[in-house]
Amino acid sequence: MSPITTHVLDTSIGKPAAGIAVMLERKGSDWELIASAVTDDDGRVKNLMSPETEFVAGDYRLIFKTESYFRMREIACFFPEIVIVFTISDMQQHYHVPLLLSPFVYSTYRGS
């Protein structure tokens, strides 16, 4: 399993948000794309990082492309892109970063 995973729940309908493009970037001298995926039917991205991807301490960010998801549902989108920046300090741990989403608000937390 990827050391970084995510899950998107559309709280406006109480269901997983399938089909959202997700990118993972790591901060070096600039942000570098290290992985990308699309949420599955359960709103999850379980295998975001391949085993070959170097997992090191530092700052990372997940970018969720939400505009096309809401367009598909024919709902106006206030947040066309959501960016969550977080710090990895212990490479022995698993980092799960859920996104709770609705058309006009979102929240996140460190999950398990």
C-alpha positions as a printed NumPy array, in Angstrom:
array([[  0.   ,   0.   ,   0.   ],
       [  1.092,   3.538,  -0.699],
       [  2.467,   5.39 ,   2.364],
       [  0.156,   8.292,   1.424],
       [ -3.511,   7.625,   0.662],
       [ -6.644,   9.708,   0.377],
       [-10.407,   9.381,   0.351],
       [-12.94 ,  11.953,  -0.871],
       [-16.463,  12.025,   0.517],
       [-19.086,  14.33 ,  -0.958],
       [-20.868,  15.398,   2.215],
       [-23.631,  17.154,   0.261],
       [-24.948,  13.743,  -0.83 ],
       [-23.326,  11.521,   1.789],
       [-21.495,   9.421,  -0.796],
       [-17.961,   8.852,  -2.043],
       [-16.753,  11.256,  -4.721],
       [-15.636,   9.105,  -7.658],
       [-13.676,  10.386, -10.63 ],
       [-11.705,  13.225,  -9.026],
       [ -8.176,  13.661, -10.37 ],
       [ -5.599,  13.808,  -7.564],
       [ -1.974,  14.833,  -7.833],
       [  0.731,  14.391,  -5.207],
       [  3.671,  16.785,  -5.176],
       [  6.783,  17.013,  -3.005],
       [  8.59 ,  20.242,  -2.159],
       [ 12.222,  20.489,  -3.149],
       [ 13.597,  23.683,  -4.607],
       [ 10.116,  23.833,  -6.174],
       [  7.067,  21.552,  -6.153],
       [  7.621,  18.311,  -8.071],
       [  4.83 ,  16.008,  -9.261],
       [  5.53 ,  12.517,  -7.931],
       [  2.191,  10.762,  -8.464],
       [ -1.29 ,  11.169,  -9.875],
       [ -4.464,   9.114,  -9.836],
       [ -8.252,   9.329,  -9.951],
       [-10.569,   8.46 ,  -7.077],
       [-12.262,   5.088,  -7.534],
       [-15.971,   4.285,  -7.093],
       [-15.458,   4.375,  -3.319],
       [-13.812,   7.82 ,  -3.552],
       [-10.43 ,   6.347,  -2.631],
       [ -6.906,   6.447,  -3.97 ],
       [ -5.167,   3.495,  -2.33 ],
       [ -2.069,   3.147,  -4.494],
       [ -1.069,   6.745,  -5.065],
       [  2.684,   6.209,  -4.767],
       [  4.371,   3.376,  -6.6  ],
       [  6.928,   1.284,  -4.692],
       [  9.653,   2.906,  -6.818],
       [  8.749,   6.442,  -5.664],
       [ 11.196,   7.764,  -3.077],
       [  9.414,   8.444,   0.223],
       [ 11.351,  10.994,   2.264],
       [ 10.626,  13.47 ,   5.043],
       [  9.455,  16.883,   3.914],
       [  6.52 ,  18.907,   2.704],
       [  3.951,  17.35 ,   0.381],
       [  0.721,  18.521,  -1.15 ],
       [ -2.339,  16.832,  -2.548],
       [ -4.167,  18.679,  -5.31 ],
       [ -7.777,  17.692,  -5.953],
       [ -9.283,  18.786,  -9.294],
       [-12.876,  19.212,  -8.181],
       [-14.268,  21.372, -10.988],
       [-14.941,  18.497, -13.398],
       [-16.555,  16.447, -10.601],
       [-19.092,  19.178,  -9.851],
       [-19.595,  19.944, -13.555],
       [-20.485,  16.275, -14.073],
       [-23.11 ,  16.642, -11.316],
       [-24.319,  19.916, -12.894],
       [-23.488,  21.9  ,  -9.758],
       [-21.722,  25.265,  -9.64 ],
       [-18.2  ,  24.88 ,  -8.331],
       [-16.793,  27.442,  -5.9  ],
       [-13.516,  25.553,  -5.309],
       [-12.312,  24.277,  -8.717],
       [ -9.14 ,  22.964,  -7.094],
       [ -8.363,  22.091,  -3.491],
       [ -4.77 ,  22.004,  -2.29 ],
       [ -3.796,  20.359,   1.003],
       [ -0.216,  20.893,   2.18 ],
       [  1.187,  18.657,   4.939],
       [  4.51 ,  17.616,   6.448],
       [  5.897,  14.074,   6.583],
       [  8.336,  13.51 ,   9.426],
       [  8.311,   9.746,  10.016],
       [  8.602,   7.505,   6.973],
       [  7.606,   4.462,   9.056],
       [  4.053,   5.763,   9.406],
       [  1.122,   5.672,   7.009],
       [ -0.418,   9.041,   6.106],
       [ -4.102,   9.051,   5.187],
       [ -5.456,  12.474,   4.18 ],
       [ -9.248,  12.431,   3.689],
       [-11.152,  15.269,   2.035],
       [-14.745,  16.039,   3.008],
       [-16.243,  17.994,   0.156],
       [-19.369,  19.933,  -0.756],
       [-19.965,  22.692,  -3.323],
       [-19.179,  25.55 ,  -0.896],
       [-17.065,  24.087,   1.906],
       [-14.399,  21.453,   2.482],
       [-12.429,  20.065,   5.4  ],
       [ -9.643,  17.612,   5.934],
       [ -7.823,  15.824,   8.738],
       [ -5.136,  13.228,   9.273],
       [ -6.895,   9.907,   9.149],
       [ -5.759,   6.412,  10.007]])
